[in-house]
Amino acid sequence: MNIFKNKGSIVTAMLMIGFLAFSGSGTELSAENKIEPKIHNGKLLQMFKSGGYTYLEYESDGKKFWAASKMVVANIGNIIEFNNPLEMKDFYSKSLKRKFELIYFAGMVRAVGKPGELSMKSMQSMTGHKKMGTEKKVIVVNAGSVKKADSGYTIAECFSQKDALKGKTILIRAIVVKFSPKIKGRNWVHIRDGSGIAGTNDITFTTKETLTPGDLILVKGILLLNKDIGSGYLFPVFLEDPEVVKEK
């Protein structure tokens, strides 16, 4: 049965720069301000809100750093993690009336463990080593490699238009990049289509279907915002009880 028989009917790093333009910073972007292509992590020491951002101080390898984000899912004392932030030097915040010698602006900051605990992914990023037998195939979805579904949305569009799409049934064509079976009685799936940047390039849903990383699928479901599943996990965009069709 084809559940999509009636289907016929870049977000880029500049988005982060646009946010900064409204954050009250007196600092101009220069050659010293750059995207840091790596995973950052450490123990969260303090955090507070100002000018539409949450500012976080964290400790990593015995050193203290500052980060800021509009999307934070963590508590003080958690081990936090964020990807590919915008590194800014000599950043002055007008709302705080304070200058930061170095600060990272992240798309999303999330907790990955309690004090003294790190996820395997975090440990690997800090040490540069992988434990024998723990390697998993990494699915890379390049920009433009997945054709947008007719009358559908890209993942980047789901994030950029999330307020307008909240509660609506939408259609996405994407590739399965992670499949975690039998967690809380459901299979958990992460999908990407090559659009968006870190924090806006991945959507999660649960299903009873068995999928494999690398599968190209059509997903039809209700778009929810800020789905809280407990244990510090909150998804800014989530598909509720979707119908799934494999395309290959």
N, C-alpha and C positions, 0 to 999 in steps of 0.2 A: 504494500500500500504506500503510495507516494504522498506523504503528508504535505509536500510543497507543490502540489499540482497547480496552484494559483500564483506561483512565485514570479510569473512573467511580468505580471504588471511591473602639509606634512608638519601632523604635529611635529615640530622640530625643536631643537634647543632654543630657538628664538622665542618660544613660548615662555620658557623660564626667564629669559631676559626681559620679556614683557612684564612678567610678574614683578621683577625687580624694579622696573620703572615706576611702579605704583607703591613700592614698599617704603618710600621715604628715604632712599639712599641718595647721598650726595656724591657717590663714587661713579665715575664713568668706566665703562668696560675698556680694557686695554689688552695688550699682548700677554700681560701677566694673569688675566682672568681667563680661565680655560676649563673645559670639561675634563674631569678626572675619570678616565675609563677603568674604574675598578670598584671592588666592593669595599666599603668602609664599615668598620664595626668596633664596638667597645662597650664599656659599662656606662650607663646613663647616670650622671651625677646630679644634674638639676635641669629643669626646664621651666619656661614661662612664655606667655604670649604677649606680643606687641606688634602693632602695625599690620595685623592680619597674618603674621607668621608665629610659629612656635619655635623659640630658640632653645637649643639643647647644648649642654656641656657634657662631654663624655671623655672617658679615659681609655686609651689604647696603647699597649706596650709601655706603660709607665708615663705616658705623655697625655696632656689634656688638650682637647680640641673643641671647637664650636661648630655647630651646624644649625641650619634653619630650614623649616619646611611648612607647607600649608596642610600637610597630611601626616599626622603622627599617631601611631598605635603602639604605645609603650608607656610604662610607668618607671619612676625613678628606681634604680637598682637593677632594671632589666639589662640584658645584653641586647644592644640595638644593632641594626644593619641597614645600610642604604647603598644604592648603586649609582655610579656614574654622575656624581654631583657636579654642579658648577662651582669651581674654586674661585674665590674672590679675595684679593689681598687689599689691605687698607680700606676696608668697607666701613663707611660711616652710616649709622642708622639714626635718622632724625627723630624717629619715635622714641628711641632709647637714649638719644643724645650720647652715643657711645661709638667709639671706633674699634673695629676688630682688625687685628693685624692679618688674620687669616680666618675665613669662615667658608663652610660648604653649604650651598643651597641644593637641597635634595627634593626629588619629586615625591618621595614617600619614605618615611622612617618607620620601621616596625621592630617589635621585640622578637628575638629569636631564642631567648632562653633566660633563665634566672641567673643571679650572680653565681659565677663559678661554672656555668654551663654554656657551651657554644654548640651551635649546629655543626654538622660535619662540613657543610658548605663554608661556614665561617672559619673553621679550623684550617681548611684547605687554603682559603684565601690568605690567612695570616702566615702560614708556614710554607706555602708553595708546594706542599707535598700531598699526595693522595694515598690513602691506605689501600694496600693490595686487595683487589677484589671488590672495592666499593665504587669503581668508576661506572658511570652510567652514560649512555649515549646522549649527547647534547644535540637537540634539534634546533638548528638555526633557520629562521624564516626571514629571508631577505625582502627588502622593500620592493613592492611591485611583483612579487612572485606568486601572489594569490589574487585571483580575479574576484572583484567585489560581486556579491550576489545581487541578482536583479531585485530591485525594490528593497535591498538590504543596506547594511551599514558596515563600515570598516570598524575595527576596534578603536582606532584613534577617534573616529566620529562618535562612538558610544561614550567616550570620556568627555570630549569637547561639547557634546550636546546632551549630556546625562540628565540635566534638569528637565529639559523638554521631553526626553524619552522615558523618564521615570514612570513605571507602572504600565508601559506600553509593550505590546508583543512585537519583537523585532527579529530580523533574520540576519545571520552572520555566516559567511563562508570563511573557514580558518583551518589551521593545522594543529593537531594535538601535539603539545610539547611536553606535557607531563600527565601521567595517569597513575593515581594512587587508589588502589582497590580496597573496598571493605573497611572504610573508616566511618564510624558512627552509622553503620548499616548502608552506606552509600559509596559509590565510586566517585572520586574527586578528579576533575579534569581541568587543566589549564590549556588555553588555546591562544594562538597568535596568528596574525595575517601579514606581518611585515610593516604595519603602520604604527605610528606612535613612537615614544621614547620610553626610557625606564620609568615605570610608574603609570604609564598610559598605553602600554603595548600588550597587555596580558589580561584576559578575562577568565574567571573561574565559574564552574557550575558543577552540580552533582547529577548523577544519572545511574540507572540500573544497567545501562548498556556497557559492554566490555569494549574498550577502545585500546589502540596501540599508538604510542608516540610516533608521529609521522603520518598518521591518518589525515586525509583531507575530508572535512565534514561540513555539512550544513546544519546549523543550530538555530532552532526557533523557540524563543522563550520570552518570559516577562523580565524586563530590565529593572532590577532593584538597586537602591543606593545604600551604602554603608551597612552591608549585611554583617551582623555580629554573630559569630558562632561560638563565642566564649574562648577562654584560655588565651586572651590577648590577640585573637585573630579577627580582623575586621576587613571586609572587602569593599572598597569604594564603589565598585560596579560589579554586579553579580547577576547571573541568569537563573531565574527560578524555574525548576521543573521543566527543562527544555525537551523538545523533541529533537532527535538526532538522526541524521541520515549520512551514511558513509558514501563518499563519492569515488573513493578508490582504496 
